[in-house]
Amino acid sequence: MQTRTLGTTGPQTSALGLGCMGMSALYGDSDRSESLATVHAALDAGITLLDTGDFYGMGHNELLINEALRTAPAAAREKAQISVKFGAQRTVEGGFTGYDGRPNAVKNFAAYSLQRLGTDHIDIYRIARVDPDVPIEETVGAIAELVEAGHVRHIGLSEVGAQTLRRAAAVAPISDLQIEYSLLSRGIEEAILPTARELGIGITAYGVLSRGLISGHFTRDRKLAANDFRGMSPRFQGENLDRNLDLVDALRKIAGQKGVSVAQTAIAWVLSRGTDIVPLVGARRRDRLTEALGALDITLDADDLSAIEHAIPPGAAAGDRYPTEQMAHLDSEH
């Protein structure tokens, strides 16, 4: 397994991380046994970075990771690194009601996560979205106290803009910024990515396949389950979906010429953006994981990158990456 280092102060991780959210929530029903097998397969392949959130299935995902690690070979378990997002507030029905970044809340969230995960430390801890009522300095300061106490190894951030990134980095060392980055979501390239690089902060890129939209497996006639949040995503709606899948068709031609899959091409593109970027692949099944791992063997030369740029230029995506209400929570978009 190839490795990369998250920023100047962060850990060395596998070049690909496994995003575990879909195993518990938001993409329709999942198969628990297949989820566990997929985590085990990822660990066996050398993936060390497992990304979760305490609000994924209201704790379900952390308990799933706990079980996967408990039943994995000891050597793999010891190499595993867990990245946890916190702060999202949920309802019994599964709705989101806001974010809580108060220092006491940060430590409370961490205590519950440590218990659910069955570990004495969290490798990377980050608030999922900036709490607009709490200065980022206070939230990061609370995580820094958890680091000092030995409960957290590294401080991360999620979906913050360049200015907030600077403010946070002035308080304590930041290992990485987790943020959406893909051929359809290139907003970080203007200010956020250059700022992260200036500050020595790595990037863990989620949504590298745009929630399956550019995986090569999503079809125009696919019916989404009622509990699949993509049904509310602007990019999966009506004409937006048609336009975005036209982009995928253009990418498919390039992938075909190289003898690789669309998904592998899209992941390889994110990998090519810099060795300070670790893509998170949201595989819920072993076959999808195997396909994603194949991206590590792909080299995109200058001609390939030019062809991809022509097929999907910056800003080509139709529709925002989240519904309007959720876009308002993204510090990275303001």
MINU-475310 format. One record per atom (N, C-alpha, C): x, y, z. Coordinates in steps of 0.2 Angstrom, whole numbers, plus 5000, padded with zeros to 4 digits. Layout:
<nodes>
XYZ...
</nodes>
This chain:
<nodes>
500449945000500050005000500450065000500350114995500650174995500450215001500850265004500750305010500850375008500450415012500550485011500550515018500750575019500750605026500250665026499850675031499350725032499750785034499950835030500250895032500850885035501150945038501850935042501750915049501150905052501150885059500750825059500450805054499950745054500250675053499850625054500150555053500250535046500650485045500750445039500150405038499750405033499250355032499250325025498850275024498750245017498550295012498750285006498650335001497850345000497450295001496750295001496450285008495950315010495650305016494950275014494650245019493950215019493450255022493050285018492450325021491850275023491750275030491250225032490550245033490350305031489650335032489150295029489250275023488750235019488550175022488950145027488850085030488250085035488150145037487650155043487050205041487150245036486650295035486650335028486150365026486150415021486150385014486350325013486350295006485850235005485350235009484850185009485150125014484750065013484950015018485649985016485949955021486649925020486649855023487149815021487149755024487749745029487549735035488049735041488649685040488449625038489049575037489449595031489149625026489549645020490049715022489749755026490049815029490649795033490549745037491149715041491649685037491449645032491949615027492349665023491949725021492349775018492849805022492649825028493249855032493849805033493649745034494149695035494649685028494249695023494649685016495049755015494849805017495249865017495849865021495749845027496349835032496849785029496549735026497049675023497349705017497049755014497449785008497949835010497949855016498449905018498149975020497449985019497150045021497150055028497450105031497450115038496950165040496750215036496350275038495550255037495250255043494550245043494150305045493750335041493350395043492650385045492450415050491750405053491550475056490950475058490650525062490250505067490250535073489850505079489050515077488850545072488150555070487950515064488450475062488250425056487850365059487150375058486750325061486750335069486850395071486750405078487250355083487850355081488250305084488350235081487950215077487950155074488650145070488850195067489450185063490050175067490150205073490650195077490650125080490050105082489950035085490149985079490049995073490149955068490949945067491250005067492050005067492349975073492049985079492249945085492249865083491649845081491649775079492149745074492149795069492649775063493349765066493549815070494249815073494349755078493849745082493849685087493949625084493649615078493649545074494149545069494649595068495149595063495749565066496249545062496949525065497249575069497549555074497849605078498349655075498749635070499249675066498849735062498249715059497849765056497549815060497349785066496949825071497449885074498049865075498549905078498749965073498749945066498849995061498350045060497750025062497150065060497150135063496950185059496850255062496150275061495850305066495150325066495150395066494750425061494650495060493850505062493750545067493050555069492850625068492250635065491850705065491350705070491250765073490750775079490450835078489950845082489650915083488950915080488750875075488050875072487550855077487050885077486450875082485850845078485650785080485150745077484450745081483950725077483350705080483250635080482750605084482550535084482350515077482050555073481850535066482450545061483050565064483550565059483750635056483350685058483450755055484050785058484350835055484850875058484650945060484850965066484551025069485151075071485751065069486251115070486951085072487351125074488051095076488251135083488651095087488851115094489551115094489851165094490651175095490851195102490451205107490651225113491151185116491651205120492151165123491951105127491451125131491151065135490851015131490451035126490150985121490650945117491250975115491750945112492050885116492150895122492350845127491850795128491250815128490650765129490650715123490650745117490650705111491150655111491750675113492350635113492350575118492050595124491950535129491550485126490950505123490550455120490850415114491150445110491550415104492050365106492450385111492950335114492650275117492050285120491650225123491450185117491050215112490850175106491350135102491850175101492450145097492850095101492750095108493150045112493950055111494150125111494850135111494950195116495650205117495850255122496050315119496050315112496150385109495850385102495750445099495550455093496150485089496250455083496850475079496750545076496150565073496050635071495350655073495250705076494650725078494450795076493850805073493650865070492950885070492750945071492050965071491750955063491150925062490950915056490850975052490551025055490351095052490551145058490751205056490851255060490251275064490251285070489651305074489651385074489151415070489151485069489151525076488951495081488951535088489551525092490051485090490651475094491251485090491651535092492251545088492651485087492951475081493351415079493951405084494151465087494751455091494551415098493951425100493751395106493651315105493351305099493251235097493951195097494351225093495051195092495451195098495351245102495651245109495451185113494851165113494551115117494851045114494951035108495250975105495950975107496251035107496951035109497051015116496551025120496651005127496550925128496150895123496050825122496650795120497050825116497750805113498150805119498250855123498650865129498550805134497850785134497650735139497750665136497950655130498050595127497450555124496950595124496350565121496250575114496650615111496650635104497350645101497550615095498150625093498250685089497850695084497850755079497250785079497250855077496650895076496550905069495950895067495750905060495250955059495050975053494451025052494050995046493451015045493050995040492651055037492651055030492251105027492351175029492951195030493051265032493451305027493251375027493651415022494351435024494651475019495351485020495451535026495051575028495051625034495051585040494551535040494451495046495051455047495251425042495851385042496451415045496551475044497151515046496951535054496351545056496251555063496351495067496151445064496151375068496951355069497351365063498051345064498451395068498151455070498551495074498451475082497951425083497851405090498251345091498251295086498551225087498751195081499251155080499351115074498751085071498651095065498051055061498351005056498150945057498450895053498150895046497450905045497150895039496450935039496250955033495650975032495250925027494650905030494250855026493750895023493750885016493250935012493150895005492550915002492350874996492850904990493150854987493550874981493450814976493250834970493150784965493150824958493150784953493050824946492450864946491950854950491350894950491350944955491850944960491850994965492551014966492751064963493451094963493451164966492951174970492951244973493551254978493951204980494451214985495051244981495151234975495751254971495851324971495351364972495451444972495851474978495651454984495951484990496051434995495651384996495651345002496351295001496351264995496951224994497651254995497751314992498351354992498451375000497951395003498051415010498251355014497951295013498151235017498851215016499051225009499751205008500251255011500051315011500451375014500551355022500051335025500051315032500251245034500451205029500651135030500151095032499551105030498951065032498751015026498650955027498450905022497750905020497550875015496850865013496650795013496050775017495750715016495150735012495150705006494550725001494050675001493450695003492850655002492450664996491950624995491550634989491950634982492450594982492850594976492450564970491950524971491550504966490850534966490850594969490250634970489650594972489750554977489150504980488950454975489350434971489250384966489050414959488950474959488750504952489250494947489850504948490350494943490750424944490350374947490650314948490650264942490250284937490150244931489650194932489350194938488850144939488150174940488050234941487450274942487050284935486450264934486050264928485550314929485250344923484750394923484050364926483950304925483350274927483350244934483950254938483950224944483450254949483150214953482650234958483050234965483050294968483350294975482850274980483150244986482650224991482450294995481950284999481650345002482150375007482650325010483150345015483850355012483850375006484450385002484450465001484950495004484850575004485050604997485250564993485450584986484750604982484250574985483550594982483450674983483750704988483650774989484250814986484750784984485350814981485250854974485350914974485250954967485550914961486150884962486550854957486250794954485750764958485450704956484650714954484550784952483850804951483750814943483250784940483050804934483550824928483550884926484050904920484750904923484850914929485450914932485750844932485350794933485650734933485850714926485450734921485550714914486250754912486350814914486950854912487550824915487450804921488050774925488250704922487750664920487850594917488150604910488050664907488350674901489150684902489250714907489950724909490350654910489950614914490150544915490350504909489850514904489950484898490550504894490750564895491350594892491950564895491950554902492450524906492550454904491950424903491950354901492450334895492350384890492750374884493550374886493750414890494450424892494650364896494250334900494350284904494450214900493950214895493950154891494650154887494850204884495450214881496050184885496050194891496550174896496450104898495850074897495750004899495550004907495350064909495150064917494450084917494150084924493450104925493450174926492850204925492650274926492850294933492650254938492750264945493550264946493950224944494650224945494950284942494750304936494950364933494850424937494250434940494050494944494450494951494550434954494950434960495750444958495950414953496650434951496750504949496250534947496350614946496450644952496050634958496150664964496850644967497050584966497650564968498250604965498150624959498650664955498650734957498250754961498150824963498750844968499050794971499650814975499650754981500250744983500450694988500150714995499950774995499650795002498950785002498650754997497950734997497750664998497350645002497150575003496450565002496250534996495550524994495250474999494650485001494250445005493750405000493750345000493250304995492750275000492150294998491550275002491250205000491750154999491450084997491150055003490550025001490149985006490149915004490449894999490549824997491249804995491449744995492049724993492249734986491749724982491949734975492049804973491649854976491849924975492449944978492649914983493349934987493849904982493849844979494349824975494449864969493849884966493849934960494249994962494050024968494350084970495150084971495350024974496050014975496450014969496149994963496449984957496650054954496350114957496550174955497350194957497550154962498250164965498750144959498550104955499050074950498950114943498550174943498450204937498950274937499250284932499650344931499350384925499150444927498850494922499350534920499550534913500050574910499750644908500150684906499950754904499350754899499450704894498850704889498250674892498250624897497650604900497350664904497750694908497450754912497150804908497450824902497150874898496550844895496450784893495850754890495350754896495450744902495050744908494750814909495250864908495050934910494550954904494650934898494250954893493550914893493550854896492950824897492450854902492850864908492450894914492850954916492751014913493151074915492851094922493251134925493051164932492351204931491951184936491251224936490751184931490951134928490451094924489851064927489951054933489351014937488751054937488151024936487551054936487251044943487051094947486751094953487351094959487151124964487551124970487651054973488151054977488350984980487850964986487551014989487051004994486451044993485851024996485251064996485451134999485051184997485151254999485251265007484851235011484851235018485551205021485751155018486451125020487051165017486951195012487451235009487651295014487151315017487151375022487651355028487651295029488151275035488851265033489051275027489651265024490151325025490551335030491051385030491451395024491551335021491951335015491651365009491051375009490651405003490551485004490851505010490651585011491251625011
</nodes>
